[in-house]
Amino acid sequence: MVQPLFLRPVFKERIWGGTALQTEFGYEIPNNQTGECWAISAHPNGPSIIENGPYAGMSLDLLWGKHPELFGNPKEEVFPLLTKILDANMDLSVQVHPEDSYAKVYENGDLGKTECWYILDCKEGADMIFGHNAKTKEEFVEQINDGKWNELLRRVKIKPGDFFYVPSGTIHALCEGTLVLETQQSSDTTYRVYDYDRRDAEGNLRELHLEKAIDVTTVPHQDAGVAPKVEERGNVTITTFVESEFFSVYKWDVNGQAAFSFDDRYLLLSVIKGEGTLVHNGETYTLTKGTHFIIPVGIRGFEVDGDCELIVSHP
């Protein structure tokens, strides 16, 4: 019998990390600079572990390889998505990610990285870096070389509940006091453009990747417009944030008992607020804030009962 797959996250120390993953989600974090929760991951740099059922103890990347039927016998060699929660206790480096064809050549066949962010929380008046103001590649390079960061970088105000689609080639950086759920291609490739001259624990300036960053940055910047669509369906409000070639991302606001059916695709789900239960085939599973799970192909119907919010995605 096919069951939902509940996952144990992997945590990553980051120079800009903090303790919000513990205070907001109750996770046991490794230290006070924990910046990333890799919540649903089959990436070799941090695969999640299945916590329940016949596959308990197996890593998600191994499950993907050994039981492709759970994922509809996909054509992709690697699990295509990665769900994270990011605690930007300090400003992240200004960065950019490559697209698939560039990463394949220059990053040992890794995927490119298009991503998106749902702002879980942020301090009042928070902003982030999203795009740049250069009109030509020459102007872009010149402003980098001259350190004209205030002229080059584009800042936008943010608030909880905002959603941003961040295609590969987009200059970006989360800023201090921001908590984000990120859905992305399964890639760990980041090109740093600027890091505020920060030094690591050994006192060294962190590496920049300017040549590759200049190669892959989209110039001029192109805004990826997001127009959320909202649908009321009984006791659930479904907001569709994006449907792209890489992933579709939704938010489910459940208030009561809501039934779902998906015949031909697997889903990645993260509870971001509240609590409830998941009911499938007579079994009941507890959902609390910070629970992450996959609904495999073959689970034709299930119910969520409670008062909770989930971010849901699929390839």
GICOR-V832525 format. One record per run of one state. SS is the DSSP state (H for helix, E for strand, C for the rest). FROM is the first residue (numbers start at 1). TO is the last residue. If there is no record, write none. Layout:
ss = (SS,SS)
from = (FROM,FROM)
to = (TO,TO)
This chain:
ss = (C,E,C,E,C,H,C,E,C,E,C,H,C,E,H,C,H,C,E,C,E,C,H,C,E,C,E,C,H,C,H,E,C,E,C,E,C,E,C,E,C,E,C,E,C,H,C,E,C,E,C,E,C,E,C,E,C,E,C,E,C)
from = (1,5,9,10,19,20,26,34,41,49,51,53,56,59,60,67,68,72,81,89,94,97,100,107,115,123,127,133,137,146,149,153,158,163,167,172,174,178,186,191,195,199,200,205,206,210,217,229,234,236,244,248,261,267,281,283,289,292,296,302,315)
to = (4,8,9,18,19,25,33,40,48,50,52,55,58,59,66,67,71,80,88,93,96,99,106,114,122,126,132,136,145,148,152,157,162,166,171,173,177,185,190,194,198,199,204,205,209,216,228,233,235,243,247,260,266,280,282,288,291,295,301,314,315)
